[in-house]
Amino acid sequence: MLLADLVATSASVAATRSRKAKVAALAEALADVEPAELEIVVSYLGGALRQRRTGLGWRGVSDLPPPASEASLSVLEVHEAFEAMSAIAGAGSQQARRDAVTALFGRATEAEQAWLRAVATGNLRQGALDAVTQEAVAQVAGVPLTAVRRAAMLAGSTVAAAGAAFEGEEALAAIGLEVGRPIMPMLASSAPDVAAAMAGLSPDGMTEVAIDAKLDGIRIQVHRDGDDVLVVTRSLDDITGRLPEVVEVARSLPAERFVLDGEALALSEDGRPMAFQDTASRTAQDTGVAVTPHFFDLLHVDGRDLLDSPGHQRLAALDALVPEQHRVRRLVTSDAAAADAFATETVAAGHEGVVLKDLSAPYAAGRRGSAWVKVKPVHTLDLVVLAVEWGSGRREGWLSNIHLGARDESSESGFVMLGKTFKGMTDEMLAWQTERFTELAASPVDRSSYVVHVRPEQVVEIAFDGLQRSTRYPGGVALRFARVIRYRDDKPAAEADTIDTVRGHLAG
């Protein structure tokens, strides 16, 4: 398959909001794929390279050679080029990577260059998520969608499930839970408060619900097969070698084979959770502050698969296997007032919030459904937009990702940057802010410049889940999961929140 054909499909997917139309476009592309190209094309249509790391960032693909006049690249050639880049290391690697970028992008047309740059930097926003790709795979392969979804969650990727789908239903059915092979974690939907979550899970007010403390740590999945232990993150990256304390706990449990779901969390001497970045930095290296595993689900134990078992059975098995000090704190109740009190206590203890769980539901790996519902306090700040970046994919032509700043009298500019966000923006908001920030641009807007610096005048209300200390930004803190609520035309920049106010959230 030519890369140009895949890029055209990506553009078609990005241009429509119709899920049916997206599936149809993806299916049409998959129908013409050769077997050797299948996994690459599925990965690319989902907006990701096959390589986890290529060493490329925006800077590495900002200065490109002139585009080719005609399309000639195949997807196999592109894959091989990125594979070669991922192996570049050692002395002279920067120049070698620049040469490789020049060689690949020099053969790409203008449209192909834009697509390659977006996918290489993880910024291809075309609205084709795994679920949509799975529908297209099922349609073209002529197999049940439910079989594709289950295979994807148990194999840990849609790409692996696609290969099996084209071999038939038996190949899909053969993919089961395998101790030692990570599976996609079950995800939670959101509710504004405990009352709303309880109303959804226990509408009669009589059905008991499990309420877990939501820890602000690193999601871990732990597999044990005898003395062999595997620890992976939410994105299924292997971090076993970095967390010997988690491996030790896993080997101490009274079973030979199991799969556990939980969180790794750094705790202070008084038992309170430390800041998120303390845990995050610890799981990125094999030295530093110790982390403690806390488990909240059990998916397999000694030959018994529990994926399809109701939640109450999985929790009973979890309680029998894991001692209390390594289990997430939990309350089982049908009383909304008790649930709310538990949530209040949990937040007061320094945790993110709570997750309410349907005790009759199976473990829906890889899915964000209604069986698990998270409730977290919402923090907001009024910040000032310092710069904005041009969008890509379906946001092409719009000013999208905004740079956020707090007032800081000690700074020469009067503001200090805290981070960026593109989340929470509707199409109407994108259109408005493109016009607004073009007016506020510090210099004439040039589309060849990725970042547009603006006069610090526009205030924006930002919701965020928490703060973390940061050496990346001069203010020393960064927002976690920031998203736009609204633009504050009623408030001048002089009344935006100060860096001291922001730091007060970190202390709290």
C-alpha positions as CSV (number, residue, x, y, z in Angstrom):
1,M,0.0,0.0,0.0
2,L,1.2,3.5,-0.8
3,L,1.5,5.9,2.1
4,A,-0.5,8.4,0.0
5,D,-3.5,6.1,0.1
6,L,-3.3,5.7,3.9
7,V,-2.9,9.5,4.3
8,A,-6.0,10.1,2.2
9,T,-7.9,7.6,4.4
10,S,-6.7,9.4,7.5
11,A,-7.9,12.7,6.1
12,S,-11.3,11.2,5.3
13,V,-11.6,9.9,8.8
14,A,-10.6,13.3,10.3
15,A,-13.1,15.2,8.1
16,T,-16.2,13.4,9.5
17,R,-17.7,13.1,12.9
18,S,-19.9,10.2,11.8
19,R,-18.7,7.0,13.5
20,K,-20.3,5.0,10.7
21,A,-18.4,7.0,8.0
22,K,-15.1,6.6,9.9
23,V,-15.6,2.8,10.1
24,A,-16.4,2.7,6.4
25,A,-13.3,4.7,5.4
26,L,-11.0,2.5,7.5
27,A,-12.7,-0.7,6.2
28,E,-12.1,0.4,2.6
29,A,-8.4,0.9,3.3
30,L,-8.1,-2.4,5.1
31,A,-9.7,-4.3,2.3
32,D,-6.7,-3.6,0.0
33,V,-4.0,-4.4,2.5
34,E,-1.4,-7.2,1.9
35,P,-0.8,-9.6,4.7
36,A,2.7,-8.3,5.3
37,E,1.4,-4.8,5.7
38,L,-1.7,-5.6,7.9
39,E,-0.3,-4.9,11.3
40,I,1.6,-1.8,10.2
41,V,-1.5,-0.3,8.4
42,V,-3.8,-1.1,11.4
43,S,-1.3,0.7,13.7
44,Y,-0.9,3.7,11.4
45,L,-4.7,4.0,10.9
46,G,-5.0,4.1,14.7
47,G,-2.5,7.0,14.7
48,A,0.6,5.2,16.1
49,L,3.9,3.9,14.9
50,R,4.9,0.3,15.5
51,Q,8.0,1.6,17.3
52,R,7.5,2.7,20.9
53,R,10.4,5.1,20.7
54,T,12.1,6.7,17.7
55,G,14.0,9.5,19.4
56,L,12.0,12.1,17.4
57,G,10.2,15.1,18.9
58,W,8.8,18.2,17.4
59,R,12.3,19.7,17.1
60,G,13.5,16.7,15.2
61,V,10.8,17.1,12.5
62,S,10.6,20.9,12.5
63,D,13.2,21.6,9.8
64,L,12.3,19.4,6.8
65,P,13.5,19.1,3.2
66,P,11.3,20.3,0.4
67,P,8.4,17.9,-0.2
68,A,8.4,15.5,-3.2
69,S,6.2,16.3,-6.1
70,E,4.9,12.8,-6.5
71,A,3.9,10.1,-4.1
72,S,6.2,7.1,-4.1
73,L,6.6,5.9,-0.4
74,S,5.0,2.6,0.6
75,V,3.9,1.9,4.2
76,L,6.5,-0.9,4.4
77,E,9.3,1.6,3.5
78,V,8.1,4.0,6.1
79,H,8.0,1.3,8.8
80,E,11.5,0.2,7.9
81,A,12.7,3.8,8.0
82,F,11.3,4.4,11.5
83,E,12.6,1.0,12.6
84,A,16.1,2.0,11.6
85,M,15.7,5.3,13.4
86,S,14.7,3.5,16.6
87,A,17.9,1.6,16.6
88,I,20.2,4.7,16.2
89,A,22.3,5.2,19.3
90,G,25.7,6.2,20.5
91,A,28.2,8.8,19.2
92,G,26.9,10.7,16.2
93,S,23.4,9.6,16.7
94,Q,21.8,13.1,16.5
95,Q,23.3,13.7,13.1
96,A,22.5,10.1,12.0
97,R,18.8,10.7,13.0
98,R,18.7,14.0,11.2
99,D,20.0,12.3,8.1
100,A,17.4,9.6,8.4
101,V,14.6,12.2,8.8
102,T,15.9,14.0,5.7
103,A,16.0,10.8,3.7
104,L,12.5,9.7,4.6
105,F,10.7,13.1,4.6
106,G,12.5,14.1,1.4
107,R,10.6,11.4,-0.4
108,A,7.2,12.4,1.0
109,T,4.8,14.8,-0.5
110,E,3.5,17.8,1.4
111,A,0.5,15.9,2.7
112,E,2.6,12.9,3.6
113,Q,5.1,15.1,5.4
114,A,2.3,16.6,7.5
115,W,1.0,13.2,8.4
116,L,4.4,11.7,9.1
117,R,5.3,14.6,11.4
118,A,2.0,14.2,13.3
119,V,2.2,10.4,13.8
120,A,5.9,10.6,14.7
121,T,5.2,13.1,17.5
122,G,2.0,11.5,18.7
123,N,-0.2,14.3,17.5
124,L,-2.3,12.7,14.8
125,R,-5.9,13.6,15.9
126,Q,-8.2,12.0,13.4
127,G,-10.9,10.6,15.7
128,A,-10.0,7.0,14.8
129,L,-9.7,5.3,18.2
130,D,-9.1,1.7,18.9
131,A,-12.8,0.9,19.1
132,V,-13.4,2.4,15.6
133,T,-10.5,0.5,14.1
134,Q,-11.8,-2.7,15.7
135,E,-15.1,-2.2,14.1
136,A,-13.5,-1.8,10.7
137,V,-11.3,-4.9,11.2
138,A,-14.4,-7.0,12.2
139,Q,-16.3,-5.8,9.1
140,V,-13.5,-6.6,6.6
141,A,-12.5,-9.9,8.2
142,G,-16.1,-11.0,8.5
143,V,-15.9,-11.9,12.2
144,P,-18.0,-10.7,15.2
145,L,-17.0,-7.4,16.7
146,T,-17.2,-8.8,20.2
147,A,-14.6,-11.4,19.3
148,V,-12.2,-8.8,18.0
149,R,-12.7,-6.6,21.1
150,R,-12.1,-9.5,23.5
151,A,-9.0,-10.6,21.6
152,A,-7.6,-7.1,21.6
153,M,-8.0,-6.7,25.3
154,L,-6.4,-10.1,26.1
155,A,-3.6,-9.7,23.5
156,G,-2.9,-6.2,24.7
157,S,-3.4,-4.5,21.4
158,T,-5.8,-4.0,18.5
159,V,-2.9,-4.7,16.1
160,A,-2.4,-8.3,17.5
161,A,-6.2,-8.9,17.3
162,A,-6.3,-7.7,13.7
163,G,-3.8,-10.4,12.6
164,A,-5.9,-13.1,14.3
165,A,-9.2,-11.7,12.9
166,F,-8.1,-12.2,9.3
167,E,-7.3,-15.9,10.2
168,G,-10.9,-16.4,11.4
169,E,-13.0,-16.8,14.6
170,E,-11.0,-19.8,15.8
171,A,-7.8,-17.7,15.8
172,L,-9.5,-15.0,17.8
173,A,-11.0,-17.4,20.2
174,A,-7.6,-18.9,20.8
175,I,-6.4,-15.6,22.3
176,G,-7.1,-15.9,26.1
177,L,-5.8,-14.6,29.3
178,E,-2.2,-15.7,29.6
179,V,-0.2,-15.2,32.7
180,G,2.9,-13.3,31.7
181,R,1.2,-11.5,28.8
182,P,-0.2,-8.1,29.8
183,I,-3.8,-7.2,29.0
184,M,-5.4,-3.8,28.6
185,P,-6.7,-2.5,31.9
186,M,-10.3,-1.8,32.7
187,L,-11.1,1.9,32.8
188,A,-13.6,4.0,34.7
189,S,-16.1,6.6,33.5
190,S,-16.6,9.8,35.4
191,A,-19.4,11.3,37.6
192,P,-19.5,14.8,39.1
193,D,-20.1,13.5,42.6
194,V,-20.8,10.4,44.7
195,A,-24.5,10.9,44.7
196,A,-24.6,10.8,40.9
197,A,-22.4,7.7,40.8
198,M,-24.5,5.9,43.4
199,A,-27.7,6.7,41.5
200,G,-26.3,5.1,38.4
201,L,-25.0,2.0,40.1
202,S,-27.7,1.5,42.7
203,P,-30.8,3.2,41.3
204,D,-33.1,1.3,43.8
205,G,-30.9,2.5,46.7
206,M,-30.7,-1.1,47.9
207,T,-27.9,-2.6,45.6
208,E,-24.6,-2.7,47.3
209,V,-21.7,-1.0,45.6
210,A,-17.9,-1.3,46.2
211,I,-16.2,2.1,46.7
212,D,-12.4,2.1,46.4
213,A,-10.0,4.8,47.3
214,K,-8.6,6.3,44.1
215,L,-4.8,6.4,44.6
216,D,-2.7,9.0,42.8
217,G,0.0,6.5,41.8
218,I,1.1,4.5,38.8
219,R,-1.3,1.9,37.5
220,I,0.4,-1.5,37.6
221,Q,-0.6,-5.0,36.4
222,V,1.4,-7.7,38.2
223,H,1.8,-11.2,36.7
224,R,3.4,-14.1,38.6
225,D,4.3,-17.5,37.3
226,G,6.3,-19.3,39.9
227,D,9.4,-17.2,40.6
228,D,8.9,-15.2,37.4
229,V,7.2,-11.8,38.0
230,L,6.2,-9.2,35.5
231,V,5.2,-5.7,36.4
232,V,3.7,-3.4,33.6
233,T,2.2,0.0,33.5
234,R,-1.2,1.1,32.2
235,S,0.4,1.4,28.7
236,L,1.8,-2.1,29.2
237,D,5.4,-1.0,29.4
238,D,7.6,-3.4,31.4
239,I,8.9,-1.8,34.6
240,T,9.7,-5.0,36.5
241,G,13.4,-4.2,36.9
242,R,12.6,-0.8,38.4
243,L,10.3,-2.1,41.1
244,P,12.1,-4.9,43.1
245,E,9.9,-4.1,46.1
246,V,6.7,-4.9,44.1
247,V,8.3,-8.1,42.9
248,E,9.1,-9.0,46.5
249,V,5.5,-8.5,47.5
250,A,4.3,-10.6,44.6
251,R,6.5,-13.5,45.5
252,S,5.4,-13.4,49.1
253,L,1.7,-14.0,48.2
254,P,0.3,-17.6,48.8
255,A,-0.2,-18.5,45.1
256,E,2.0,-19.7,42.3
257,R,0.2,-18.0,39.4
258,F,-1.9,-14.9,39.3
259,V,-2.6,-11.6,37.6
260,L,-3.3,-8.6,39.8
261,D,-4.5,-5.0,39.0
262,G,-3.5,-2.1,41.2
263,E,-1.4,1.0,41.9
264,A,2.2,1.6,43.0
265,L,2.4,4.5,45.4
266,A,5.1,6.3,47.2
267,L,4.2,7.0,50.9
268,S,5.7,9.4,53.4
269,E,6.7,8.4,56.9
270,D,3.3,9.2,58.2
271,G,1.6,6.9,55.7
272,R,0.2,9.7,53.5
273,P,0.7,9.6,49.8
274,M,3.6,11.6,48.4
275,A,3.3,13.8,45.4
276,F,2.5,12.1,42.1
277,Q,5.8,13.0,40.5
278,D,7.7,11.2,43.4
279,T,6.0,8.0,42.4
280,A,6.3,8.7,38.7
281,S,10.1,9.4,38.9
282,R,10.6,6.3,41.0
283,T,8.8,4.1,38.4
284,A,11.0,5.6,35.7
285,Q,14.3,4.4,37.4
286,D,15.4,1.6,39.7
287,T,16.5,3.9,42.5
288,G,14.9,6.5,44.7
289,V,12.0,6.6,47.1
290,A,10.3,3.2,47.7
291,V,6.9,2.5,46.4
292,T,4.2,0.2,47.9
293,P,1.8,-1.8,45.8
294,H,-1.9,-1.6,46.5
295,F,-4.2,-4.0,44.6
296,F,-7.9,-3.6,43.8
297,D,-8.6,-6.5,41.5
298,L,-7.6,-10.1,40.7
299,L,-7.9,-11.5,37.2
300,H,-6.4,-15.0,37.5
301,V,-5.2,-17.2,40.4
302,D,-3.7,-20.7,40.1
303,G,-5.4,-21.8,36.9
304,R,-8.7,-20.0,37.6
305,D,-9.6,-17.2,35.2
306,L,-11.7,-14.5,36.9
307,L,-12.2,-12.0,34.1
308,D,-15.8,-13.0,33.5
309,S,-16.6,-13.5,37.2
310,P,-18.7,-10.8,38.9
311,G,-16.9,-8.2,40.9
312,H,-17.9,-9.6,44.3
313,Q,-16.3,-13.0,43.5
314,R,-13.1,-11.3,42.3
315,L,-12.9,-9.2,45.4
316,A,-13.4,-12.2,47.6
317,A,-10.6,-14.0,45.9
318,L,-8.4,-10.8,46.1
319,D,-9.0,-10.6,49.9
320,A,-8.1,-14.2,50.3
321,L,-4.8,-13.7,48.4
322,V,-3.5,-10.3,49.3
323,P,-3.0,-9.0,52.9
324,E,-4.9,-5.8,53.9
325,Q,-1.8,-3.6,53.8
326,H,-1.5,-4.2,50.1
327,R,-5.1,-3.8,49.2
328,V,-6.8,-0.5,48.2
329,R,-9.1,0.7,51.0
330,R,-12.7,-0.3,50.2
331,L,-16.2,0.2,51.5
332,V,-19.1,-1.9,50.3
333,T,-22.5,-0.2,50.9
334,S,-25.8,0.8,49.4
335,D,-26.0,3.9,51.7
336,A,-25.3,7.0,49.7
337,A,-24.5,9.0,52.8
338,A,-21.9,6.4,53.9
339,A,-20.4,6.4,50.4
340,D,-20.1,10.2,50.5
341,A,-18.5,10.1,53.9
342,F,-16.0,7.5,52.8
343,A,-15.1,9.7,49.8
344,T,-14.6,12.7,52.0
345,E,-12.3,10.7,54.3
346,T,-10.4,9.4,51.4
347,V,-9.7,12.8,49.9
348,A,-8.8,14.1,53.4
349,A,-6.2,11.3,53.6
350,G,-4.5,12.7,50.5
351,H,-5.9,10.6,47.8
352,E,-7.4,11.6,44.4
353,G,-11.0,10.6,45.1
354,V,-12.9,7.3,44.8
355,V,-14.0,4.7,42.3
356,L,-17.5,3.2,42.6
357,K,-17.9,-0.3,41.2
358,D,-20.7,-2.6,40.2
359,L,-20.3,-5.8,42.1
360,S,-22.1,-7.8,39.5
361,A,-20.0,-6.7,36.6
362,P,-17.1,-8.7,35.0
363,Y,-13.7,-7.2,34.3
364,A,-14.1,-5.4,31.0
365,A,-10.5,-5.2,30.0
366,G,-9.6,-2.3,27.8
367,R,-13.1,-0.7,28.0
368,R,-14.4,2.4,29.7
369,G,-17.9,1.5,30.7
370,S,-20.5,2.3,33.3
371,A,-19.4,-0.5,35.7
372,W,-16.6,1.6,37.2
373,V,-17.2,5.2,37.9
374,K,-14.6,7.6,39.3
375,V,-15.4,10.7,41.3
376,K,-12.6,13.3,41.9
377,P,-12.8,16.8,43.3
378,V,-12.5,19.4,40.6
379,H,-9.9,22.2,41.0
380,T,-10.0,25.3,38.9
381,L,-7.7,28.2,38.2
382,D,-8.0,31.4,36.2
383,L,-4.9,31.6,34.1
384,V,-3.6,33.7,31.2
385,V,-2.8,32.4,27.7
386,L,0.8,33.1,26.9
387,A,1.1,31.4,23.5
388,V,-0.8,28.9,21.3
389,E,0.2,26.2,18.8
390,W,-1.3,25.4,15.4
391,G,-3.4,22.3,15.5
392,S,-3.0,19.1,13.4
393,G,-5.3,16.4,12.1
394,R,-8.9,17.5,12.3
395,R,-7.7,20.7,14.0
396,E,-5.5,21.7,11.0
397,G,-5.9,25.4,10.4
398,W,-7.0,26.2,13.9
399,L,-5.0,27.6,16.8
400,S,-5.3,24.8,19.3
401,N,-2.9,23.9,22.1
402,I,-2.7,26.9,24.6
403,H,0.3,27.7,26.9
404,L,-0.9,28.6,30.4
405,G,0.6,31.1,32.8
406,A,0.0,32.4,36.3
407,R,0.8,35.9,37.5
408,D,4.3,36.3,38.9
409,E,5.6,39.6,40.1
410,S,9.1,38.3,40.3
411,S,9.1,37.4,36.6
412,E,10.2,40.0,34.0
413,S,7.1,39.4,31.9
414,G,4.8,39.3,34.9
415,F,3.7,35.7,34.2
416,V,5.2,32.2,34.6
417,M,4.2,29.2,32.5
418,L,2.6,26.1,34.1
419,G,1.9,23.9,31.1
420,K,-0.2,23.4,28.0
421,T,-3.6,22.0,27.1
422,F,-5.8,21.3,24.1
423,K,-8.5,19.5,26.0
424,G,-12.1,20.6,26.5
425,M,-12.2,22.7,23.3
426,T,-15.3,22.6,21.1
427,D,-15.2,23.4,17.4
428,E,-16.9,26.7,18.2
429,M,-14.2,27.5,20.8
430,L,-11.4,26.6,18.4
431,A,-12.8,28.9,15.8
432,W,-13.2,31.7,18.4
433,Q,-9.8,31.4,19.8
434,T,-8.1,31.2,16.4
435,E,-9.6,34.6,15.7
436,R,-8.9,36.0,19.2
437,F,-5.3,34.9,19.4
438,T,-4.5,36.1,15.8
439,E,-5.6,39.5,17.1
440,L,-3.4,39.1,20.2
441,A,-0.4,37.8,18.4
442,A,2.8,39.5,19.5
443,S,4.0,39.6,15.9
444,P,2.3,38.9,12.5
445,V,1.0,35.4,12.5
446,D,3.2,33.1,10.3
447,R,1.9,29.6,9.6
448,S,5.4,28.3,9.2
449,S,5.9,29.1,12.9
450,Y,4.5,26.3,15.0
451,V,4.1,28.4,18.2
452,V,2.3,31.8,18.1
453,H,3.2,34.0,21.1
454,V,0.4,36.3,22.2
455,R,0.1,39.3,24.4
456,P,-0.9,38.1,27.9
457,E,-4.4,39.4,28.1
458,Q,-6.8,36.5,27.7
459,V,-7.9,34.8,30.9
460,V,-9.1,31.2,30.7
461,E,-10.7,29.1,33.4
462,I,-8.9,25.8,33.7
463,A,-10.0,22.6,35.5
464,F,-7.2,20.2,36.6
465,D,-6.9,17.1,38.6
466,G,-3.9,18.1,40.6
467,L,-0.4,19.7,40.6
468,Q,3.0,18.2,40.5
469,R,6.5,19.7,41.1
470,S,8.2,20.3,37.8
471,T,11.7,21.3,36.6
472,R,10.4,21.8,33.1
473,Y,8.5,25.0,33.9
474,P,10.1,28.0,35.6
475,G,7.3,28.2,38.2
476,G,8.4,24.8,39.6
477,V,4.9,23.3,39.2
478,A,2.8,21.9,36.4
479,L,-0.9,21.1,36.0
480,R,-2.1,17.6,35.7
481,F,-4.9,16.8,33.2
482,A,-5.7,20.5,32.5
483,R,-8.7,21.2,30.4
484,V,-10.6,24.3,29.3
485,I,-13.9,25.2,31.0
486,R,-14.4,28.6,29.5
487,Y,-12.7,31.9,28.5
488,R,-13.2,34.7,31.0
489,D,-13.9,37.9,29.1
490,D,-15.2,39.3,32.4
491,K,-11.8,39.1,34.1
492,P,-8.6,41.1,33.1
493,A,-5.2,39.4,33.2
494,A,-4.3,41.5,36.3
495,E,-6.9,39.5,38.2
496,A,-5.8,36.1,37.1
497,D,-4.5,33.6,39.8
498,T,-0.9,34.1,41.0
499,I,1.8,31.5,41.2
500,D,1.5,31.6,45.0
501,T,-2.2,30.7,44.7
502,V,-1.2,27.9,42.4
503,R,1.4,26.6,44.8
504,G,-1.2,26.6,47.5
505,H,-3.0,23.8,45.7
506,L,0.2,21.8,45.7
507,A,0.6,22.3,49.4
508,G,-3.0,21.3,50.0
